[in-house]
Amino acid sequence: MRILVADDDRNVADAMAAYLESCGHSVTTTYDGLAACVLALEAAHDAAVLDINMPGMDGNIVARCIRAGSWCAPIRLIAVTGEDQPIAKEEALRAGFDHYVLKPAPPDRILALLTSN
């Protein structure tokens, strides 16, 4: 799969990317929401793992941006966040995320969500 990973915590983003690459996936990594939108516009991805609480453009805005583009329609979106509130999950799902995972996100859980039907 071609996967976009965006998290303002570079260690988290890099660790997730390294894990997914070790599983044979092609990963593009960025550390802010605006760059994630640009990368989604520039190249097709099969999935994106996005932090919700990024400064500037948060993950919910990024998800809406991606979903608004017809070129990204089949992309699987996974929200990764520390927000353990029902309203935060509802907002993420309304923004277009397929899954909502609390941090620290177990890499094998993310992989399972990426590869499930």
C-alpha positions in Angstrom: 0.0 0.0 0.0 1.0 3.6 -0.4 0.4 5.2 3.0 0.6 8.9 4.1 1.6 9.4 7.8 1.2 12.9 9.3 2.0 13.7 13.0 3.6 16.8 14.4 5.6 14.6 16.8 8.4 13.5 14.6 9.3 10.5 16.7 5.8 9.2 16.5 5.5 9.8 12.7 9.0 8.3 12.0 8.4 5.2 14.2 5.0 4.5 12.5 6.5 5.0 9.0 9.5 2.8 9.8 7.1 0.0 11.1 4.9 0.2 8.0 7.9 0.2 5.7 9.2 -2.8 7.5 5.9 -4.5 6.6 6.5 -3.8 2.9 4.5 -0.6 2.4 5.5 2.6 0.7 5.2 5.5 3.2 5.3 9.2 2.8 5.8 11.1 6.1 5.1 14.6 7.0 4.9 16.6 10.2 2.0 19.0 9.7 -1.5 19.1 8.3 -0.9 21.5 5.4 1.9 19.4 4.0 -0.4 16.3 4.4 -3.0 18.0 2.2 -0.4 19.0 -0.4 1.0 15.5 -0.5 -2.5 14.0 -0.9 -3.0 16.3 -3.8 0.3 15.5 -5.4 0.2 11.7 -5.3 -2.4 9.0 -4.8 -2.3 7.1 -1.5 -4.2 4.0 -0.5 -4.4 5.2 3.2 -3.4 7.9 5.6 -2.6 7.8 9.3 -3.2 11.3 10.6 -2.7 12.9 14.0 -5.8 15.0 15.0 -4.0 17.6 17.1 -1.5 19.1 14.8 -0.9 22.9 14.9 -2.2 25.0 12.1 -4.3 22.5 10.1 -5.5 19.7 12.4 -6.2 16.2 11.2 -10.0 16.8 10.9 -9.4 19.6 8.4 -6.9 17.4 6.6 -9.5 14.6 6.4 -12.1 16.9 5.0 -9.6 18.2 2.4 -8.8 14.7 1.3 -12.4 13.6 1.2 -13.4 16.7 -0.8 -11.1 15.6 -3.7 -12.6 13.0 -5.9 -9.1 11.7 -6.6 -8.9 10.5 -3.0 -12.3 8.9 -2.7 -11.1 5.3 -2.0 -8.4 6.3 0.6 -8.7 4.8 4.1 -8.3 7.4 6.8 -7.2 6.5 10.3 -7.2 9.2 13.1 -4.6 8.8 15.8 -5.1 11.0 18.8 -4.8 11.4 22.6 -8.4 12.8 22.7 -10.4 10.2 24.6 -13.7 12.1 24.4 -16.8 10.8 22.6 -17.3 14.2 21.0 -13.8 14.1 19.6 -14.4 10.7 18.0 -17.8 11.9 16.6 -16.1 14.9 15.1 -13.4 12.8 13.5 -15.9 10.4 12.0 -17.9 13.3 10.6 -14.7 14.7 9.1 -14.3 11.5 7.1 -12.1 9.2 9.1 -12.8 5.5 8.9 -11.2 4.6 12.2 -10.3 6.4 15.4 -7.3 5.1 17.5 -6.1 6.5 20.8 -2.4 7.2 21.4 -0.1 5.5 22.0 -1.3 3.7 18.8 -0.1 0.1 18.7 1.5 -0.2 15.2 0.1 -3.7 14.7 -3.4 -2.3 15.4 -2.8 0.4 12.7 -1.6 -2.2 10.3 -4.6 -4.4 10.9 -6.9 -1.4 10.2 -5.0 -0.5 7.1 -5.2 -4.0 5.6 -8.7 -5.1 6.7 -11.6 -5.0 4.3 
